[in-house]
Amino acid sequence: MRELRILVFVVAAWMAVAIPVLADHMNPDDMHVLMDFYQSTNGDQWRKNDHWLDRSTHEWYGVMLNDEGRVVKLDLASNNLAGPIPESLGNLSQLTQLNLDSNALSGSIPERLGNLGQLRILQLSRNGFTGAIPESFGNLSNLDTLLLFGNDLSGTIPESLSNLHKLTNLILLDNRLFGPISENVRRLLDKFPYYAKGNPLYEEWYGEWSAYQSQFDKFEFLLPLQLGLLGGYLLIMLLLDWARG
């Protein structure tokens, strides 16, 4: 019996360490940021806004907290958000995932989102954002995924994006981004060439490369043929020499 109690105690202790305990409250500063975000993006008209603005609960739709009550994930994709993102969203310093895909958000992307140093996934695709990609995005050193496709972004790709050494997914399709392209940015885009299509810069840069590649492909096709003809000519000359000899 004593051994059984010890076993139960050990298992309970292991579970307490292994299974994270979610907070039963939200950090008040993070709550104020989310309330500001709600007002700025027409929260009353969202498809789902369960418990938002209710200070008595932490179970706000699309929000995940860590065990300290800090917001670590905000997922409001396809939820009828409209309007600009407030600069204050950049104060969610523990945020690791931000997914606002497929809404009607507009205006420029706030520079202060570059303050989100813990961010790993940033999805702002399929909205109506205008203006340039923030230079501050180069500060997102933990970023793994950056999806900005399907907006109306313009200007050049910031040099700072070449600092994102953990980036494995970058999609910039269907915007109005143009050159010039620095060597560092060129090396970055070389990893994701297809995902820059639908931008003037793709036609300016990859259009030239495609023309060059097409000529190279023709050369590759013709070279064996030319070598074959040359080989045949030499063989004939050797046979003639042998016949004369």
HELIX and SHEET records of a PDB file:
HELIX    1   1 ARG A    2  ALA A   18  1                                  17    
HELIX    2   2 PRO A   28  SER A   40  1                                  13    
HELIX    3   3 GLY A   43  GLN A   45  5                                   3    
HELIX    4   4 GLU A   87  ASN A   91  5                                   5    
HELIX    5   5 GLU A  111  ASN A  115  5                                   5    
HELIX    6   6 GLU A  135  ASN A  139  5                                   5    
HELIX    7   7 GLU A  159  ASN A  163  5                                   5    
HELIX    8   8 GLU A  183  ASP A  190  1                                   8    
HELIX    9   9 PRO A  193  ALA A  196  5                                   4    
HELIX   10  10 PRO A  200  ARG A  244  1                                  45    
SHEET    1   A 6 VAL A  63  LEU A  65  0                                        
SHEET    2   A 6 VAL A  71  ASP A  75 -1                                        
SHEET    3   A 6 GLN A  97  ASN A  99  1                                        
SHEET    4   A 6 ILE A 121  GLN A 123  1                                        
SHEET    5   A 6 THR A 145  LEU A 147  1                                        
SHEET    6   A 6 ASN A 169  ILE A 171  1                                        
SHEET    1   B 5 ALA A  82  GLY A  83  0                                        
SHEET    2   B 5 ALA A 104  SER A 108  1                                        
SHEET    3   B 5 GLY A 128  GLY A 131  1                                        
SHEET    4   B 5 ASP A 152  GLY A 155  1                                        
SHEET    5   B 5 ARG A 176  LEU A 177  1                                        
END                                                                             
